[in-house]
């Protein structure tokens, strides 16, 4: 598994866990932390070189 993919997946899973815990415990801070981490995972989606198509 490529390194960047592992980082994106771990950020996304952590974000989902934090968001779910925030909903369950009615904590705005946990929900916001989950949203921020999910945004970071989304931004990392566009990072990295692609091979050009010919």
ChimeraX commands (.cxc) that place a marker at each C-alpha (Angstrom):
marker #1 position 0.00,0.00,0.00 radius 0.5
marker #1 position 1.46,3.36,-0.96 radius 0.5
marker #1 position 2.35,5.66,1.89 radius 0.5
marker #1 position 0.03,8.51,0.87 radius 0.5
marker #1 position -2.91,6.15,0.55 radius 0.5
marker #1 position -2.29,4.81,4.05 radius 0.5
marker #1 position -2.20,8.34,5.44 radius 0.5
marker #1 position -5.45,9.27,3.68 radius 0.5
marker #1 position -7.22,6.14,4.90 radius 0.5
marker #1 position -6.06,6.58,8.48 radius 0.5
marker #1 position -7.16,10.23,8.48 radius 0.5
marker #1 position -10.55,9.33,7.05 radius 0.5
marker #1 position -11.13,6.50,9.54 radius 0.5
marker #1 position -10.04,8.66,12.46 radius 0.5
marker #1 position -12.35,11.42,11.25 radius 0.5
marker #1 position -15.30,9.05,11.07 radius 0.5
marker #1 position -14.64,7.72,14.57 radius 0.5
marker #1 position -14.32,11.23,16.02 radius 0.5
marker #1 position -17.46,12.38,14.23 radius 0.5
marker #1 position -19.44,9.38,15.50 radius 0.5
marker #1 position -18.18,9.90,19.05 radius 0.5
marker #1 position -19.10,13.58,18.81 radius 0.5
marker #1 position -22.63,12.74,17.75 radius 0.5
marker #1 position -23.00,10.08,20.42 radius 0.5
marker #1 position -21.71,12.26,23.25 radius 0.5
marker #1 position -23.23,15.48,21.85 radius 0.5
marker #1 position -19.80,17.14,21.72 radius 0.5
marker #1 position -19.36,19.91,19.20 radius 0.5
marker #1 position -15.57,19.80,19.52 radius 0.5
marker #1 position -15.32,16.14,18.57 radius 0.5
marker #1 position -17.64,16.64,15.61 radius 0.5
marker #1 position -15.62,19.61,14.39 radius 0.5
marker #1 position -12.36,17.69,14.80 radius 0.5
marker #1 position -13.85,14.90,12.71 radius 0.5
marker #1 position -14.94,17.33,10.01 radius 0.5
marker #1 position -11.50,18.98,9.93 radius 0.5
marker #1 position -9.72,15.63,9.63 radius 0.5
marker #1 position -12.09,14.54,6.89 radius 0.5
marker #1 position -11.32,17.80,5.08 radius 0.5
marker #1 position -7.61,17.10,5.43 radius 0.5
marker #1 position -8.11,13.64,3.96 radius 0.5
marker #1 position -10.04,15.22,1.08 radius 0.5
marker #1 position -7.27,17.74,0.42 radius 0.5
marker #1 position -4.70,14.93,0.42 radius 0.5
marker #1 position -6.79,13.30,-2.30 radius 0.5
marker #1 position -5.47,15.91,-4.72 radius 0.5
marker #1 position -1.84,15.74,-3.55 radius 0.5
marker #1 position 0.61,13.53,-5.35 radius 0.5
marker #1 position 1.89,13.18,-8.82 radius 0.5
marker #1 position -0.04,11.49,-11.54 radius 0.5
marker #1 position 1.39,9.99,-14.62 radius 0.5
marker #1 position 0.38,12.05,-17.64 radius 0.5
marker #1 position -1.94,10.45,-20.15 radius 0.5
marker #1 position -0.75,10.33,-23.72 radius 0.5
marker link #1:1,2 radius 0.2
marker link #1:2,3 radius 0.2
marker link #1:3,4 radius 0.2
marker link #1:4,5 radius 0.2
marker link #1:5,6 radius 0.2
marker link #1:6,7 radius 0.2
marker link #1:7,8 radius 0.2
marker link #1:8,9 radius 0.2
marker link #1:9,10 radius 0.2
marker link #1:10,11 radius 0.2
marker link #1:11,12 radius 0.2
marker link #1:12,13 radius 0.2
marker link #1:13,14 radius 0.2
marker link #1:14,15 radius 0.2
marker link #1:15,16 radius 0.2
marker link #1:16,17 radius 0.2
marker link #1:17,18 radius 0.2
marker link #1:18,19 radius 0.2
marker link #1:19,20 radius 0.2
marker link #1:20,21 radius 0.2
marker link #1:21,22 radius 0.2
marker link #1:22,23 radius 0.2
marker link #1:23,24 radius 0.2
marker link #1:24,25 radius 0.2
marker link #1:25,26 radius 0.2
marker link #1:26,27 radius 0.2
marker link #1:27,28 radius 0.2
marker link #1:28,29 radius 0.2
marker link #1:29,30 radius 0.2
marker link #1:30,31 radius 0.2
marker link #1:31,32 radius 0.2
marker link #1:32,33 radius 0.2
marker link #1:33,34 radius 0.2
marker link #1:34,35 radius 0.2
marker link #1:35,36 radius 0.2
marker link #1:36,37 radius 0.2
marker link #1:37,38 radius 0.2
marker link #1:38,39 radius 0.2
marker link #1:39,40 radius 0.2
marker link #1:40,41 radius 0.2
marker link #1:41,42 radius 0.2
marker link #1:42,43 radius 0.2
marker link #1:43,44 radius 0.2
marker link #1:44,45 radius 0.2
marker link #1:45,46 radius 0.2
marker link #1:46,47 radius 0.2
marker link #1:47,48 radius 0.2
marker link #1:48,49 radius 0.2
marker link #1:49,50 radius 0.2
marker link #1:50,51 radius 0.2
marker link #1:51,52 radius 0.2
marker link #1:52,53 radius 0.2
marker link #1:53,54 radius 0.2
view
